[in-house]
Amino acid sequence: MSHSPKQIIARGPRAVAEAAAVSLDSDPLLEGATYSILEEDEDKGIWRIDAFPNDADEARGIETRLKAHDGLTVKVEKLADADWLAMSLSGLPPVRAGRFFVYGAHDEGVVPRNTVNLKIDAGAAFGTGHHGTTVGCLIAFDELLKRERFERVLDVGCGTGVLAIAAAKTGSKVAVGTDIDQPSVRIANENARLNMADARFVHAFGLNDRKVRQHGPYDLVFANILAPPLVSLSQDIKGALSLGGVAILSGLLRTQERRVSAAYLSRGFILERRIHRDAWSALVLRRMG
């Protein structure tokens, strides 16, 4: 049976919404689920989760998880049979993150001259630059670039490739992205060409893949994925980094910071900075051992 595109919307207090998001992340059957969480009404303290299930089973799983949290109101809406992801993102405003300016084709007329401009159009891959996790990564990278340079950069779970492209456009001689999703790799390579950036993206399962290892060790590793894989990849990310190298980690909620940072501190990293955007967090860690 074909899947009719749906959007699942949940609203409630911040603590309840964040707990529901953690519940979604912890379900192995929902590992590939696409959702966002943000503050909808500051005065009333209302937070909102928007989920876009890929199939009927995922839709049922997300709805069940969300409805299990008292205090959330959950609504399921049918979406038009169209490229709803591109349509929903095409109207998003451009994003400024430090020196970086992320925009779509519809914003070409407002691109500044004094920024590093990244044209990332909507498509079937995560990471347009609008999500709080991606913005957090770009802000962290911008701050680091004020005092150091990174010759070799790896983007784990690259999505649209925006982070590796940002590295390539700010002087990194090697900017490599990897993803387990082949369409994401294709889209990322298209975006690199669109931005005239010398970034390369490969389809690989894990950081021990030859296509990833041959360009290492890296001076900086981006990993904008989810909290559970960030924890499980802590040793592999350490192995991919040179001594003194930096990991910028995101895709995690503020409530998941302690769990993720603990996994890296135990492997010889130090935590240099936390960046918060909405309910999301980005961590900047440096390998010291």
N, C-alpha and C positions, 0 to 999 in steps of 0.2 A: 504494500500500500504506500502511495506517495505521501510525503510529509508536507503539510500546509505550513508555510512559514508563520511563526508565532513570536510574540514578544511577551515575556512574563515580567510584570511590574510589582514590586513589593515596597510598601512604605511603612515607616515606623520610627521609633526613637533610635538614636545613634547606636546605643549599646546593643539593642536587639538586632539592628541591621548588620552590625559588625559580626555579631555571633552567628547570624545566618550565613554571612559570607564565608566565615571560617568553616562552617558546616559544609558548604558547597565545595570548598577547597579540599576538605578532608575525605570526600567521597571518591574513591578510585574510579567509579563508573562515570564520574562527571569531570574527569581530569582535563578534557578538552573543551569544557563549557565556556562560552563567551558571556561575560557579564561585566557590569560596571557598578560602582557604589559611590554616591556623592551626597552632599548636603543639599536638599531641595528647598527647604524653608528654614532659614536661620532663626527667625523670630519664634517660630513654633517648635523648633528642634526636630524637624522631620527630615529623615534620611531616606534615600530611594535606591533600590536595586533594580537595574534593567538587565534582563537575561534574554539571550537570543539562541534558543536550542537548535541543534543541527538536525535532530530527528525526533520522532515521537517518543522513543524511550527516554532520551535525554530530557525532553519536555516534562514527562511524568516525574522523572527523578528530581528535577529542579523544583517543580511545583510542590512535590511532597516535602522536600527539605525546607522550603520557605514556609509552608503552612504549619510546620511543626513548631514554629517559634511564635509564642503568644505575644501579641503586640504588633505583629505585622499584618497589614492588609495586603492580600495577594490577588492580582487581577491578570487574566490571560487574554491577550488581544490577538486576533488574526491579522496578518500582514498581507498586503497585496502581493500577488504572484509576479514579482519583479525583482530586480537587483536591489532589494531593500537595504542591504548594508551600504552600498554605494550611495543610494538615495538619502539615507539617514545621515551620512557623513559629509555629503556634498555641500550642505549648508553650514557646516561648522566654521566658525571664525578662525583666522590664523592664530598661531600661538607663538609668543615670545618667551624664550627660556635663556636668559643671559644673552650671549652673542648670537644665539641661534633663533631663526625665524622659520617656522614650519607652516607651509601653506599648501592649498590645493589650486587647481587650474582656475577656479572661479575667483581667486584672490590675487591673480598676477598683477593687477593694476595697483595694488597697495604694498608691494614688496619694497622694503627699505633698501637703501644703498649701503648702509654701514653695518650690515649684519651678515652672518653666514646663513644663506638662504637654502632651505631644504624643501623641494617640491615633492610632496608625498600625496598622491591622489587616493581617494577611497578605493578599496578593493577587498578581496577575500583573504586578507592577512591582517594580523594584529599589529598595531603600532603606527597609527597615523601621526602620532605626536600630540594628540589632544588628550590622551588618557593621562591621569595623574602620575602613573608609574613611569611613563616615557618622559614626561616633563621633568620629573624628579631626577631621572638619569642625566638628562641634558643639562640641568642646572648644576648637578654635581660635577659633570665633565667640564663645564665652563669654569667653575671655580678652580679646579685642578689645573686647567690650562693657563691660569694666571701666574703659576709658579713653576710648572714643569711641562715637559713634552713627552709624548708616547710614540715611539717609533713603530711598535707592533701591537695591534689591537685586535681582540677577538670579541665577537658579539654572539653569545650563546642564546639560541631561540630567537633568531633575528627578526622574524615577522616580516614587515615591509622593508627592513634594512636601514631604518632611519638612523640608528646609533652608529653603525659601522660607516655609513655615508657621512655622518657628522665628523667622525674621526678622520676619514680620508680627506675631507675638505678643510681640515685644520692642521694638515701637515704630517699625518701618520703615513709612513712609507708602506706599511702593510696593514690592511684593514680587511679582516676576514669575518664573515658571518656564517653561522651554521644553524640549520633547522631540521627537525625530523619530518616536516611537512613540505612535500615537493612543490605544491603551488606557491607557498611562501617563498621558497628559494627562487622560483621563476620570477615572482613579482619583485623581490628584492634586487635581483640582477637587472630587471627592467628599470627600477627606480635609480639604480646606480648609473645606468646609461643616461637616463633622463636628466640627472644632476651632474653629468660629466665628472663623476667621482671614480677614482681608481679603488673601488671596493669590490671584493669577490665573495660570492656566496655559494656554499656547497651543501648538498644534502648528506647528512651524516647522523648516525645514531651514537652519540657519546663523544667525549673529548679525546678518546684514544684512537679515533679514526685517523688513518694516515693523512687524509686530506686536511685535517685540523692540526695534527702534530707537526707536520712538515714546516709550518710557518712559525712555530714556537721556539723558545719560550716567549710569552707575550709580556709586554709592559703593563697592559691594562686589559681586563676582561669585564665586559658588560654581561650581565645575566638578568634579563627582565622577563622572568617566567612566573612561577608560583612558589610559595613557601616550601611545600614538601620536596619538590625537585631541587630547590636551592640547598636544602639541608643534605640531601642524598648526594649532591654533586660537590660538596665542600672539598673533599680530597682531590677530586679530578680538577677542580678549578685551581686549587693550590698547585697541583702538578703542572698545570698549563702556564702558571705565572713565574716570572723570574723573581729572584729574591729582591724585595723592595717594591715589587709590582703591586698594582692596585686592582681591587675588585669593586665594581659598582653593581650592587644587587638591588633588584626591585621586583614588583609583582606580588609584594606582600603587604598585608594590612599592618597598621600600627600595633595591633594586638599580637602580631606574630614576630615582632622585632626580636624579642628576647630569645625565642627558640632558634631563629636563623643566626643571629649574631653569636650565640653560644656555640653553635656548630663550627664557626670559623675561628673564634677565639681559642677553642680547644686545639686547633691545628696551627697555631702560631701567628694568627692575624691580630692586628690591633684595629679597633673601631675609631675612625677619624671623624666621621660626621654622620648625622641623620638628617634627612630632608623629608618633610611632610607635605603632601598635597591631598586635600580632602581626607579620606580615611586611609590613604596609601602612604607607604614609607619607602624611601630609598636609603640604602646603607653604603657608606664608603669605608672599605677595609683595606689595610695594607699588609702584605705578607712580610713578616719579620723573621720567620724561622722556617 
